[in-house]
Amino acid sequence: MKQGGWQVNVEYFDDYVIKTPKTKKEIIERVKSYLKSKGKLEELDKRVKDMQEDWKFSISLIKKKKFPSELIGNIEFLKDGKIKQSRAIVLEDILKRVYKEKKINELKRIISQTLDLILELWKYGIVEKTSKIGSEMGIVNGKVILIDIGELSNRKDIAERQINNKKWYKDLNERFGEDIANIFMNLAEKKLTLKVLNDNWDIKRKG
């Protein structure tokens, strides 16, 4: 089975996926219709350029930081820019199922693991820029991992804005509604504060 996101084509196997960076032409085809529907077609060139640069920078950041591979699905770098990654269940699907089944304690446990992953990335001086945890993260063998590795940054101010602007809440509220968004933010406001960020940012590299 083959699918694709904005930046990569994804081929699915039983317990892993192969991600192949899209060509510029492929990205244009994917992004053009979306921007046209939003009345923002004039942004096409910049969007395509940004996506390609984001992917390249994210890969270089992963290689440079040398943090535990299990945080991002035990990725392996293959030929021609391809990447092999553990196949995960997308977090959005799990959160919706658990909430529908009214397993609130389980929901809180998964969200807590998600917050722990964000904090662990901070410790290596890395932040996922989009704040879209539902689609950017997933679960493998009961552990939350980052599955979309194409929009990473080493800029602490991005993490600061996510905290101050409650960007996670905005995405979760749109995807899941207030209940899940509120549970997430109640936990995030204890575990992902500016003090926690300042105390932990890049400490594993510095240490």
Summary of the structure (lengths in Angstrom):
residues: 207
radius of gyration: 17.1
end to end distance: 42.8
largest distance: 48.0
contacts: 601
relative contact order: 0.13
helix: 60%
strand: 16%
